Each structure stands twice: as C-alpha cells, then as structure tokens.
C-alpha cells in the first residue's frame, strides 16, 4: 500500500475523471518506513492527532473554504536560492510547525529524505497544506538541481500559481531560466521573491534588471528593500505606502510593525515610495485597459487618491494574464519578508476556478499531505490537492476514469465545449492525453545485485523506482545480459543507487558511468532484404527495399515515408509491423549501439507472401534498416551541456584554462558584483567529476550549473578516439 500513494488535483469542472501525478509517493514510502523504524524525525510539526501540542495547529484544523479561497502553489528556483528555507518560514508563520527548521541542520519539514538532509538539497517534491488568513494553501516545494527537472515539470502541471525565488545577489541563474520556461509552457501565473537580501553583495536593482533582461518579463515592484546586505532590516509596501520593520531582537521574525510613511518622519523614503507607486500605476495601466480607464478618468490629477484595493485588483488581473510579475523581497533565513509574501500569494495568485483544468476524481480513500506525514480525510472539495492509496498500475500523467462511459462522456463534453471555443487547445485531446514530456537520459551505467539470487529483488526495486521517477530508465543489455541504469546526471544515478540500498536493503554494484551518445548518418543509402522462413507447414516470405537518408531538422524518431505503390493497399497491421521494425532497428546504431536520430526512411517496395506474420515483417524491415545503416557514412553525436560558472576574479584564468582542456567553448563572460559569470558549452563526456575539480581549482569558492543544450556531431579525431576506447583498442595519435 505504501508504495502506491498517488497525488492528484481536483478540478471545479464536474467531469468524472482523475488526473494522476506521482509527485512524492516515493518520499512518502521512504519516510513512512523510517517512521516504522527507530529513526526520529527530529522535528515536532503538525500532523497526526496526538503528536502535537497546544501551540501549533493540527491538519484536522485546516479550513475548508470556498474554492475561491484555495491556492495551489509551487516554490521554484535555482538550487540554493532558498526555496526550502522559505517554505519552512511559511509553515512556521502559518502555525503548523513548532520551530524553524534549517537546511544545514537537516531538520526541515519538506526535505525529509535521508539523501536530502545529508546533501542539503531538495531531490523530490513534497506537498504541505496549511491555512493563512482565511485561505487554504496547498504548497509544493520543488527541486532546484538540473538532474531533477522532471520533478518541477510534473508539479507545475497540477498547480495554479508559483512563487519564483531568487538569490538577490545572483539574480536570474541557469536553472531559474529552466523552471521559468517550464512555468511559461504550462501558463502558470507567478510571483517573484528576491530572497537573501541580507547577503553580502545583494542588489535589488541588479536582480530586478536580470528578471527583465534574462526572463523577458515585466517586473512590478510591489516592495522596496530597506537596506541591502547586512543593513537589510525590512521592506516598503509600495502599494499601501507603508514601512515594515522587523524587531532585531526577535529570534523568529514574528514580531514586526507596519507603519504608514509620513512626511515628517520619512520624507526621503516617502518621496521614493511615491515615485515607485506612480511608476507602478503607469506600468499596470499600460497592461490593463480597465485600470487605465479608471486611472485616466477619476485619478489622473492625483495618483495618491487611487485606493490600494483598486491597484491590487488590477495587479491581480495582469498577474493572472501573465503579462507581468509582481516582485517582493526579503530574507527567509533572517525571518524577514515572508508574511507579506504569503499575503501576496492569497491576493495575486489564482484560485482553481480561475485556471482551465479538465480533471476531476472519484476515489474512495483520500489522504491530506503534510510532507512525510498525512491524515485520512472523508472528502475533498473541488480545487484541492491530495493523495490516494492503492492504484497499482498508474503512472505520472495518467488520466483515470470511473468507467469507459465516463471517459467517453467527458471526451464528448470537451469536444462540444472545444467546438464552442473554436476547439481552442484541442480540449478533448488535452483531457485524455495529459502526459508529461520526459527528457531522455544522458548518463548510463550497469547495475548488478550482490548475488544472482537477489536479481528479482533488484528488478522489483527498479520497477517501483521507475514508476515514481519516469526520468529513470532501465534496460537489459542484449549482449552481456546486464541491467543498465539510465539517468539525468551523476547525482541522479547516485541518489537512485543510495535509495536502493536504504529503502530496499540491497547492496548493488554500479559499473563505470558512461555518456549516452547518439548516432546519425551522413549520406543516403538503399538496401534490400528478403526473409524466407517456414515454421511448421506455414511459409513466411517478405522482401523489402528501402532507403535511409539524413534529415536537416533534428528528429529523435525516424521520419517514415512510403512510395505510392506501397501505401496504396497496405493493411494497417502490416504498416504497424513495418514501423515497429524501423523503430526497433533505430534503437541501436552500428557504431556504438546508441539510438539513431535525424534520419528518414523511405520504403520503396514491399512484397509480402500471403499468411506471413507481422512479426516476420518487422524482423525483415529491421534487418534491412541495419544493413543500410552499416553501409552509410556514420557520425557519433555527443550531448553538449550549457555550463554557467560563477567564480571570483582571482580564479577566472584557472577556470578558463581548465575549460579549454575540456573542449569547452566560451559564449560570454559577465560581471556580477565581485564575481565573473562564465557561460559556455562543454561536451558531457568532459564534465564528469567537474564539481570536485572546480572546488580544488578555486578553493571551494566557485559554483556551477549545467543543463542539456543539444546533441552535436563529434569531430573526426575525437570520434576515432571514442570508438577505439569502446572497442578496447589503444589509439596512437
């Protein structure tokens, strides 16, 4: 049961359909296993009845407001921007934790996996539910490391809004761009929170400008900081022209005052705030016609007379329209600015009824999540997020219906509504085919159990982990019979290896980490093949002539074409057999056994003897493809990574020299405060183990971020070296 926890979103649309998301079922199972054992959680926070004191709230006390007062939000950012720390403060100030957790101490609520607490990073998403000033908030803390980008992807699909957290000293960073693009893809309204305003080098102006320049977004400055770096002490509320100051003697940030700005006490600050508010009003008026009419009609002579509520309403409209993003600031670690952020979540982000979802559920057992603990609830109103137990054959992206008739009725309704809206976004298809785009793995290695007798246990563990993490791929090497683990990066595979040991009790052995190359061809080649076999009293005879040729546009799957004489009377079953054979052959290229991409296959002639099975057709086509690929001029494609290194001036030359040795190309070098930001591209094969080398070169002062850019052709010399190394030959250059 514990391995079958699933997360889903409930829509306000009354269609008997359930959308499944395996967001944090693995974390649930792992944590519940720890609860059964002797390992203490180390924190007291609200969850199961009987485990809490009188000074914190119980999950049973979470309010159940109208759908308009529900907020489903995610926290997203570059690694180390402060997502989890911000989440910790949110839970504390909303009354659901007894004390403030710290990532460095390994006692945060949402980072409860052993691997997360050891490394101080978020690996898998975790959900928590709480209330704030009459609103119910379902919050998901997402990872910031590039290896776990899929976690962010599948979270954003069930969320209504997001808080993008930035390091105020760094602004927009590499993974910030990635998660921002994901939010754009899913049309998620968002708020920006410039965190770490207390950090040395923090710059509100720089961070805002990076949002404008790098994200191509229009920032709406709802707050101004009172000081930067060590001088940071509070924020100015631009909308209400108020000053928020936190008590320096308060240990937890609960004690702060909100005072109006007055001419006699803060003349300069009032002037600066008034100018910022006027600029904000003009900016919003440019984006919202209704607000522009209001401003020009009633308040054109004096913007000071414009009520804050009118401005907030207009800001909310442009936020939901995703034409601009509100910007707030603070320091989660120093307990400043989090309460106004929560207020902004309720005021500016949408409720479920303001988002166009077509998902609903009909489930018997429901669980309300609070990180690694949960309680059973009798019912769930529309617009909420919860867990369900017992679905053994579902995976991320599945749409579950109570019956076939329900699914057909939902599809018909979606088609009808889609027709009324000129079939906008193809509602019917989106309803029933709401899958996740899963990136292809870039690393792989063999994995072996401690003994042959343990192989079934390893197979079971990997099967469970693949359901929880679709970016993990497992395959069997046809030549060696070994199990091959394919993942998104070194850390990803390391975490999987560690989880197999901790959660399934298996001491497995990993082979050397290898890069997932791909192959292509450089010229067109024709080939003919005949398969003639007699099985029993039945003859199977197929003759096929086809051509493989390169295509200019990148295509992971082969482009399949048929000559007119072939496609005229081709049965559907035979066509499927042909295409299965083509796809099967392209899974293993002739050079390295890597997948073949950027090719087109033209079937020129096909002769099938009556009674020939589709399996034989596939086998003949596959063999013909392999024959053609071997005859063609071949090219290895290697994954090229986009690299961003943040380094001080003192170590810049050392880092550049090292990147040159790694076949890296530098795109640009920017200045950020006292640091240099190197942006470039490096082959993945050259970047393995880079974190250790970079720490050594820079005495631990530099950081870097990676993401897959594209697959690029290797130069002939490097390809010869690679092929020689794979075949066991020593290359003399």
N, C-alpha and C positions, 0 to 999 in steps of 0.2 A: 504493500500500500504506500509506503513512504516514498518509493521511487516513482510514484505515479501522480505526484502533485502537479497540477497544471494551473496556469494563470490565465484569466480571461477578462474581457471587458464587456460590460453590459450596456447595450445601447438603449436610447429612448425610443427607437423605432420598434414597432410591435411585429417583429418577424421572428418565428421560432427557429432561430439559428444561433449557434455559439461559435465564437472565434477563439481558437486556442493559441496560447503563447507560452512556451516552455521557459519563461524568463528565469526563474530562480528555483526550479524544482530540485536541481542538484544541490544547491546551497541548503535548501530545506532538509533534504535527506541527510546530508552530512552533519548538519547542526543537530538534528534530532537524534542521530546516532551518538553524538557527543553527549547530549543530554541524558541518554541511557547509561553512559559510562560515568566515570568518576571525574571527568574534566569539568571544572566550574566555569561559568560564563564570565565571572569577574565583574559583572555589572548588575545593578538592580534597575530594571526598567519594566514598564507596564506590559503585562501580557496575560498570563493565565490567572484566574481567580485564586486567591490565597497566597500569591507570591509577592504581593505589593503592600506598601504601607499607605498611610492616610494622606501623605503629602504628594502623591503622584496619581495621575488618572489611570483608570483601567480601560482596556479596549472595550469592555462592556458599556462604558460610558460614552463612547464615540457617538456623536449626534447623527441623526438620520434626517437631514434637512431636505427640502425640495430640491429637485435636480438642478435648479438654477444656482444653488449654493454648494455645488460639488465641484472640486477642482482636481483633475487628474494631471499631475505634472511630473516632469523628469528633471534631474540635475545633470547637466552635461558640460564637459570641459576637457582641456588638455590635461595630461597627467600632472599631478602636484599643484593644480590651480586652487585646490581647497574644496572640492565637491563634498567629500565625506565629512570634513570638519563643519562645513555649512549645514549639512544635514543633521549633524549632532546638535548644533545650536538650535536648529528649528525644533527638534524633538524636545529639547530641554525647555525652551521658552513656551512651547505649547502645553507643557505639563506632563509629558509622557515618559520622561526619564528623570532619575533622581540626581544624577551628577553629569558633568560634562566629560564626555569621552575624548580621547586623544589618539590620533593615528599612530604617533610614535610610541605610545604606550600599549598599542594593540588592544584597546578596550572599547572600540566604537561599536555602535549597535549594528550598523549595516555591513561593516567589514568583519564578519564573524567566522569566515573560513580560516582554517589554520594557516593556509598559504597567504591569505591577505594580511593577517596580523603579523606574520613573520616578515613580509616584504614591505608592509606599509602602503599597499596599493589596492585598488578595487579590481577584482578579477571578474566577478559575476554580479549582475544587477540584483538589488534587494529592494523589496517594497515595504513601506510602512504607512500606516493610516493614523491620522490624528485630526483634531478639530482646532480651528482658530477663529475666534470672534464670530461664532455662528456659522462658519463654513466647515465642511468636511473636506479634508485634503488627503488624497491618495498619492504618495510621493515615491518615486523610484530613483535610487542612486545608481548611476551607470559608471562603467569603467572609463578611464581616460587613455589607457595604453592601446597602441595601434593593433596589437595582437588580438584584442577583444572587441574590435569594431562592430562585429556582428551583434554583440550584446546591446550596443546602443541602437542599432538598426531595428531590432525586434521590439525594443522598448518604445521607441518613438511611434511605432505603428499603432499602439493602443493608448497613446497619451493625447491629451487635448492641448497642452501647453508645455513649455520648457523654460528653465532658468539656465542660461549660459553663464558659467562662472569663469572669470578671467583673473590671472595674476596681474595686478596693476603695474608691476614693474616690468612685465614682459609683453602685455597686450595680447594680440592675436598670435597664437603659436601654431605649430604644424597640425596637431590633432584637433585644434579648435576649428581649423578650416574643414577638416573631415566631418566632424559632428555637425557643423553648421550646414554643410551641403546635404547631410542626411535629413536635417530638420527642414531644409528647403524642399527636398524631394517629397516629404510627407506633409508639406504645407502646415508646419507647426508654428503657431504664434509663440513668441518668446520674449523674455526679459533678460537684460544683461546686468550682471552683478560684478562690479570691479572689486575683487577681493584683495586682501593683503595690502591695503592702503597704508598700513603701519610699517611695511617692509622698506628697508633701505633701497633707494632707487625707484620707489613707487612714483608714478606720474599719471595723474588723472587725465591730463591733456593728451599725453602720448597714447594711453590706452584707448581713449575715445577716437583719436585720429586713426589708430590701427583698425578699429572696427569699421570706420568709414572707408578707409583705403583698401584694406585686405578683404573684408567681407562684403564690400559694396552695399553696406546697409546705411540707413539713415538713423543715427542715434538721437534719441530725445532725452535731453539731460533733465531728469526729474530731481536730481540731487547734485550738490556741490560738496566737496570734502572740506572739512575744517582742519587744515594742515595735511601734510604728507610725511611719510616715513615715521620717525619716532615722534614727530609733532602732531600726528593724527589724533584727534580727540572727539570727533563727531561729524555730523553732516548737516547740510542746509536743505530743507524741504523747499524746492523751488516753487512747486505748485501752490503751497499754502503760505510761503514766505515765513517759515519757522526754522528755528535753530534747535537741533537735537544734540544734547551733550550727555555723555556717559560719565557716571561717577568714577573718578580714577581710583577710588578706594574700594570699589565693588569688585568682588572676585569673579562674579558670574555674568555681569552685563545686564542684569535685570533692572538695575537702578539707573534710570536716565530721565532727563527732563526735556520737555518740548515747550519752548518759549517763542512767542512771536517776535520778529525782528522789528526794533523800534529805532526811530531817527535819533533819539537822544543817547541810546546805549550802543548801537551798532551802525553808525552812519555809513561807513565804507562798505560793510558787509551787506547792508540793506540796498545800497546802490547797485552793487554787483549782482545781488539776487534779483532785483527788479529788472535789470538789463537781461539777465538769463531767462526770466519768466516771459518778458516781452518777446525775446527771440524764440522761445518755445511756442508761444501763442501763434506767432507768424508762421513757424515751421508746420505746426499742426493745421493751421488754416490753409496752407498750400496743399495739404494732403487730403483734406476733408471739406467738401463743398458745403455741407450743412453747417459745420462750425464756422466756415468762412462767412456765410451769410449772417450768422449770429454776431460775429465779431464786427463786421462792417456795418451792420445795422444798428446795434444797440451800444456797442462798446468801442467804436472806432476812435472816439476822442480820448478815452482813458482806459487802458487795458487793466489798470488796477481794480476797476469796478467789476471785472469779469469774475463771477463766483468760481471757486475752486472746483465745485461739483460739475459745472459745465465743462471746464477744461479736462477734468478726469474722464468724463463721458466721451469726449472727443478723442482723447488719447487712447481710450479703450477701443474705439472704433478703428483707428488706424493700426493699432496693435493686432487686432483680430483680422484686419485686411492684409496684414503683413507688409505694409508699405513703410513701416518704421518700427524701431525697437526702443522701448524705454530703457534708460540706463540709470542704475543706482550704484552706490559704492559702500564700502565698509571693510571690516576686518573680522572674519569669523573666528580666527584664533584668539583675537583680543576681545571678542564678545561685543563688537560694535557694528551696528547697521543691519542686524539680522531681522529684528522685529519689523522695521519698515519694509524690508524685502518681503516678509510674509504678508504684510498689508497689500503690497503691490500685486502679489500673486492673486489675492482674492478680488482686487479691484480691476486689474487689467487683463488677466488671462481668462480664456473662455470656459464656460460650463459644457458638459457633454452635449446638451441640446443645441449648442451653437456650433458643433462640429458635425460634419456629414458622415456619420458612421452607419453601416448597414448590418451590424452584428447584434445578436441577442442570444440569450441562453435559456435552456430548460434542463436544469440539473437538480439532483436530489440532495446532495451533500455539499455544503459551502463552508469555506474557511476564510476568516479575516486575517490578513498577514500583518505581522509586525517584525520585520527582519527574520530572525531564525526561530521565532515563536508564532503561534497562531491560536485562535479560538474558533470553535464551530459556531455558526450563526444560522438561524432558522430561515432567513430570507435575505434578499438583496434587492434594493431598488435600482431602477434604471440609471445608468451613468457611472456605476461604480466598478471597482476592480477587486477581484477576489481570487481564491484558489478553489480548485475542485480535486477530488480524490478518486482514483480507480480507473481512469481512462488508460488502458494498456496499449492501445495501438494508435495513439495520436502523436503528432509531431508538430513542431513550430510551423505556423502558417495554415494548419488545417482548419476547415470550416465544418462544424458539426451540426447536423440537423436531427430533430427528434424522429423524423421519418422521411422516406423518399417523397411522400406527398407534400410534406412541409417544405422541403428543399425546392420542389418544383413550383409550389405556390409562391415562395419567396422570390424565385427567379422571374416568374411571370409578373409579380408586382414590381420588381426592379426594372423589368423591361418596359412596363407600362409607364412608370414614373420617368424612366430614362427617355421614353418617346416624347413625353410632355416637355422634357427639358432638352429636346433635340439630341437625346441619347448622350448627354454630356458624360464624359469619362467612362462610357460603357458600363453602366451601373450593374447590369446582370453579371457581367464577367468579373467585375471587381468584387461583387458579393461572394461568389462561389469559388473564386480562384485568387484568394488574397494571400499569396505565398510571400516568402522572404527571398530577396536576392542574396544568395550565399556566395561569398568570394571563393575563388579557387585557392587551394593551399599552395604555399611557396616553399615549404620545407617538408622533408620526409626522412624517416629512419625506420629500421627494423625494430621490432619489439618481440622479446621472447620470454616465456614463462620460466620459472625456476626448474620445472620438470615437465615432461610430456603429459603427465597425469593432470597438471594444472592448466593445460591448454583450454579445456572447456570453461574453466573459471575466468580465464583471461578473455575469452570470446564473449562471455556474458557481460563482464565489466565494460568492455569496449562497446558492446551493443547499447548498454544503458547510457554510457557517456556520449555516444553519437546522437541518441535521441535528445539529450539535454543540450548538446552543443553541435548544431548542424555544420559548423565550420570545421569540425574534426572529421576526417575521412580515414577509413580503414580499408585496406585491400590485401589480397593474397598474391604474393609474387609467384607467377606460374612456373618459373624455372627453379627457384630454390624452395618453394613451399613455405617461405617465411611470411609472417604477418607484418605489414608495412603500415606505419602510422604517419598520416599526413596532416600538417597543421599550418597555422598562420605565422608562426615565428618560433624562435628559440624558447622564449618564455612560455608560449602556449603549450608546446610539447613538454617542457619541463613540468608545468603545472599538471598536465594530464598524467604524466608518469608518477608524480607525487600523490595525486588523488587515487590512483590505482592501488598504491601502497597503503595509504591511510584509510580509505573507505572500503576497500575490498580485501585488504590483507594479503596482497600479492607482491612479492619481491621480483619485479620484472627487470629485464636487461635490455637497454637500448643500444642499437648499433650507432655508428657514426652519423651525425646529422648531414643530410645531403640536400642540395638545391633541386627544386622541381623545375627542370628545364622543359622546353617545348621544341618542336621541330617543324620545319616547313620545307617546301621545295622551291626551286628557282626557275624551272622550265616545265613545259607541258610534255607529257609522255602518255602514249597509248599502250594498252596491254590487252591481251585476250587470254581467256582461260576456259577450260572445259572440265566439268566434274561429271564422271560417269561411274555410278556405283549401283550394285544390285544387292538389295537386302531382302533375303527370303526369296519370294517369287516376284518382287517388285523392282523395277528398274527406275533409277533416279538419274536424269540426264539434264544438265544445264550448260549452255555455252553463253558467255558474256563478253562483250567488247566495250571497253570504257576508256576514258581519258581523265587523267588528273592534271590540274594546272594551277598555278599560283593565282591568288586574287590580291588586288591592291588594297582593298579595305580590310581591316583586321576582323577576323571571324574565327571564334573558337570552334564552332561547329562547321563541318564541311557544307559548302553550298552544293546542292544536288540538282542536276539538270537532266532532262530526258529528251532524246531525239523524238521527232514526231512519230516515226514508225514504231517506237517502243511504247509511247504513252497512250496510243490510240485505244487499244483493247486490253490494257494492263489491269488485271484484277487488283483490288485493294490489298488483298492478302499478299500477293506477290510483290507489290510496291513496298509494303511494310517490311517484307523479308529483305528486299534489296537495300533499303535504307538502314535496316539493322546491321546488315553486313558491312556497309560503308562506315557507319559509326563505330562498329567493333574494330575494324581494321585501323581506323584513325586514332584509336586509343594508344597504340604502341607503334612509334616510328622506327625506321630501320637503323638509325644511328645510336640512340641511347635507350630505345624503348619508351620514350616520352610521348605524350599526346601530340598529334599533328594538327596544326591550325593554319589558317589563311590559305586554304585550298578549296578548289571547286572540283566536283566530279561530274563528268558528262557521260551518261550511259548511251552508247551509240547503237548497240544491238543486243538483243536478248532472245535466246531460243530455249524454251522450257518443254521438256517431254511431258506428255500427259501423265498425271499421277505423281509427279515429282513433288516432294515435300518442301514446305517453306524453309525448313532447317537447311536442306541441301542448297536451296537458292542462296540463302545468307552465306553459307560456307564458301560457295563458288565466288560470289561477289567479293567477299572479304579477302580471299586468296588472290584474286585478280588485282585488287587495290594494293595489297602488299607487294605484289610483283611490280606494279607500276612505280610505287614509291622507291623501291630499290634501284630502279633504272634511272630515276631522276637525279638531278644535281640537288644535294641536300644541304640544309642550313640549320644550325642549332640556334635557338632563341633563348636568351637568358633573362630572368627577371631583373629589371632595373628599379632601384629604390630611390625615392626622393628623400634626401637627407637634409636635416637642419641641425646645425651645431651651434650652441651658444657658448662662447669662450671669451676669456679676458684678453686684452691686447697682448699681454706678456707671452701667451702661449699660441697666438694666432699662427705664426710661421711654422711651429712644430706640427700643428694640426693640419695645415695646408700641405706640408711635405708628406705627411702620412697618407692623406687622401690621394695625393698624386701617385703614390706607390700602390694604391688600391684601385687603380684605373678609374678614379673619380674625375668628374668634370664639374668645375665650379660655375654656378649660374650667376650668383651675386654675393657680395659681402656688404651687409648693412651695419649701421651703428645703432645700438640700443643702450642708452645710458652709458655705462662704463664698459659694456660688452660689445663684442662683434658677433654678428649672426651670419653664419656661412650657410648658403643654400646651394645645393648641387645634386648630382645624381651619381650613384655608385652601384656597380653590379652586386647583387645579393651575395654571390659567392665570396666576394671580397670583404664583406662586412660582418661575417660571423665572428663572434667574440670581441666585437669592437668596443663594447662598453668597458671591458677590462683595460684594453689598450688606451682608450681615451682617458680613463681615470689616472693611469700611470703617467701619461704624457703631460697632464695638466694638474697633477697633484690633487685630483678629485674635484676640481673647480668647474669643469665643463659638463654640459648636458647635451643630449642629442635626441632627435625624434626621427622615426622612419615611417614611410608608407610606400606601398607598391605604386609605381608610376605606370609602367608598361613592360611588355616583353620586347627586347631588342636583339637584332642579329649580332652574334659574336664575330669578331674579326677572325680571319683565317688562322692566324698564328695561335690565338687563344683557343680556338675550336680544336686545332690539332693537338694541343697540349691536353685539353679535356678528354678527347677521345682516346688518346694514348693512356692517360691515367685510368680511365674506366676499363680499358682492355688489359691493363696490367703491364703495358709496355713503358719503358723508360725513354723519354724524349731527350735527344741531344740537340740543343739549339745553338 
